[in-house]
Structures are given as structure tokens and as C-alpha cells.
Amino acid sequence: MHRRRTKTTSGGRGISEHLAPVNTPSKISEQALEVRELTSIDQLYGFECSDPDLNDYLHNAALNSFDEGTSKTHLVYYNSVLVGFFSLATDIIKDDHLIEDDAKPGFDPHNYPAIKIARLATHKDWGGRGIGLFMVKQCMAIAIVISRRYAGCRFITVDAYKERVGFYH
């Protein structure tokens, strides 16, 4: 794979060099992607998506959010290059926001437990290659594991910009 060097700014952290893709496949196989937990700011080198707020969150708040118990961020790599991230949090759906088909018969809680996709972004140079869809599938798989092994979870919710809601349908 050939790469070109570009200068990027990320979340007020100054200029860093990033190796951007040139001759990468138009679709990346899911088997070639690796998910790792965010444990250190050093893992974020060179990541920049097209949304400044998401960049700021990843570079300046994601680790603190984990330490505070409000969300957990996962990083997605392709050939050791950080190409995306997603953050998950717990959520609640109030019963007055459900349609009748979603409510479980004989179960009458006022709130339903959920896992929220709080943030999800693909590196600006890696969009359109299936990484976003891969991350959504990973979020769903994590929610299923949580629901079956650790705690109740009936729904997955998404905190998305209005113009991006269609991506999740």
C-alpha cells in the first residue's frame, strides 16, 4: 500500500503527521478490521474525522468519560492504522416512547434498558469502505453479549445528528 504524508490538526492538540491511504481497497473486509479498547491517549495519534465535535470528544474527553463511568470507547484498526471509533453508554427508553409492538406482553416497566451508540466516526480518509457498518455491527454484538451475560438490555439506541440518522436504518 502506498501512502502519502499529510499534516492534520486534531481537537486543539496541534499538528501531527498522518499516513493517509492512497491505494486501499474500496471495501475493507470485516476480517481485516480489529477492535481495541481505548486505554491511552497515545492510541489516538493521527485520527481525524470530518466532525470537529467528534474529534474533540475522542482526543479530549473519551478517556475521562470511561473513568467517570459514562461511556466506553472502542477503536477500530486496519493494518495497525486507526480508522474509526465508537463509544457506548447505557440508556433508558421510557414506556411512553414505545410503540405497542415493542413492549413485551405481561411486562409492565416504566423504563426499558438500552445500550446507546453515543458516538461513532470513521477517519475522514477512510470513509465509504464499510468501516461504519462494521462498527454498528460491533455495537450490536456487544449489546447482545451484555444482554445475555451481564445485564438486561432490550434495545439499542443511537445518539446521531439528524442528517445522519438514515445511516443507521
BELWORA-V920556 format. One record per helix or strand of 2 or more residues. SS is the DSSP state (h for helix, s for strand). FROM is the first residue (numbers start at 1). TO is the last residue. If there is no record, write none. Layout:
BEGIN
ss=(SS SS)
from=(FROM FROM)
to=(TO TO)
END
This chain:
BEGIN
ss=(s s h s h h h s s h h s h s h)
from=(3 15 30 33 41 52 62 72 81 95 100 111 131 155 162)
to=(9 21 32 37 44 60 67 78 94 97 102 122 150 158 168)
END
